[in-house]
Amino acid sequence: MRTLTVLFSAALASTARAQGDGGLAASMEEAYQRAADKAAPSVVAVWVTREAEKEPSTGNSMLTGGVFVRRPKDAPASGTIVDEDGHIITSYFNVNGKVKTIRVTLADGSDKEAQLLGYDSGADVALLKIEAAGLPTLKPSPMAQLKVGTPIVAVGRAPDGKGLTINPGIVSAPARINGRGVQTDARMNYGNVGGPLVDAQGRLVGVTCKVDVKWAASFGQNSGVSFAVTWDQLERLLPDLKKGLKRQGTGQPFLGVVWNQNTDEKEGVPIESVVAGGSAEAGGIKPGDVILEFGGEKTQSFDDLRAGINRRAIGDKVKVKLRRGEEILELTIPLGERPE
């Protein structure tokens, strides 16, 4: 933890020098606050009322992904203003279920009724619309400069709907959520998820999502493995969400193979087994096959194969070249959707 603090301080000191602050590094608290202050006008509180749901025997209140999850009552989640005309991105987790009403509290304290326009449950993204104009938005962070170790801050609305919550961290891994987001060690919970993830200059990296509901039911929040959909990917989703896209499921393409890691195979990806009912089984891939090419690209490792799958869309027909014993085969396989 001390190492991360030193690295973060060095990065912020460099930022201060670049901005002409006389070369003096601000304290960590001031640096976090500065980034949060820039983000604050675009962070909203999202209040959701739902139809009464039967309480399961565990005392938790909702079944999500096969796990009962307790939602805090009478407390807001967070949202991020993405254009001046009243469009707000939040986590789909925040607004799913049997929703009766959604309202939004802006940074100036004004309260607005919100409409759920669309969502993509696989990306854990939902788009809300309020009647407003001239709303503040965040400048985007340059994606080319976003690297592992980049300091970031997750910003959310406090339980009173007025103050802010700040959770600092770093980008811990790129290309997550099927290539649509990043992983960070900044802590996410039911309150701040849906808010912006910003860099040290307060520029938008993405919108936080995917609270770890598997353990949240027991521990209230995740353990420091958190995610955000990056702003450039949100821009690609926005047109469809504005048109009312309501996409359930993971939204991820799926081949359905298990990699055999216990062989001396020097070329390609050896397959240990195929998932019953998956695309690989339907397309003719069998255990013992070695995938040599996927979509015309060589697969030297399982990571190559996984990257090739992630670059496709559900329903894409992909040519797969493989070796079965001494025979070389070429199959055309339509990709399915990854199960929940």
C-alpha positions, 0 to 999 in steps of 0.5 A: 500500500505504501508503494502505491501511495508513493507512486500516486504521489509521484504521478500527482507531483508530475501533474502539478508541475505540468499544470504550472503549480510551481512544482509543488505536489499537493497532499493526497487529500487535496489531489483527490478532492481536486479531481472530485470537485471537477467531476462533482457537477456531473454526478447525480443521485439516483433514487429508485422505488420498486414494487414490494418483493417477497423476502426470501428466507435469507433476509436478502431482498433480490435475486440477481445472477442466482444470488440473493442480494440485499439492497440498502433501502432509502439510499440513492445510487449514483449516475453520470451526466453524459450530455447537456440534454439530460441523458444520464448513464448509471449501472443497470444493476441500480435500476433493474427489477420491478421499478415503479419510479426513478428520480434524480437529484442533480448537484444543485439539489434540484429533483427530476423525474427520470425515464429509463430509456434503455439498457445493456445488462451484459455491460451493466449500463442503463440510460436515463432521461430527465427533462433538462438542458445545459447540464454539465458534462465531463471532458474525456480522458485520453484513452491512449494515455490510460495504462496499468497504474494510472491513478484514478478516483471513483466518485459517487453521491453520498447517502444524503444525495448531496455530498460526494463519496471518493474512492481512489485507486489505480487502473489495475487491468485494461480490456475487461468486460469483453473489451468494453471496460477497465478493472480498478482497485477503487472500491465500488458499492451500491452507493457509488456504482454508476458514478464516474471514474475520473483521472487525476485531472478530473476527466472521465475515464468511464462509468463504474459498474458490476458490483460483485453481487456474489459476495456483496450479499454477505459483505456489503461491497466487493473486495477491490476488484472493480470495473468501469465501462470506458467513455469511448465504449459508452459513446458506441452504446449511446445511440442504441440506448437512446433508441430504446435498446433493452438487451438482456444476457451477458452480451458476450460472444461465446465459443464454448471450449475448455483449454487443455493446459496439461499438454506439450502441444507446441502449436495452437490451442489444444481443447480438453472439452466442449461445453454442451449446447455451445457453439463449438459443439454445434459446429463440430469441434471435439475434445482433442482438437487443436485450434490453429486459426480463428477467423483467419488469425493464428492462435498461438495461445489461449489468450489469442483465441479469447481475444479473437472471440472478444473481437466478434459479435454474437451470431458472427460466423467464424472460420476455425482451422484445427488439427484432429489427429493428422487431419487438418479441418476448416469449420465455420461456426456461428458464435452464441452468447456467453451464459450468465 
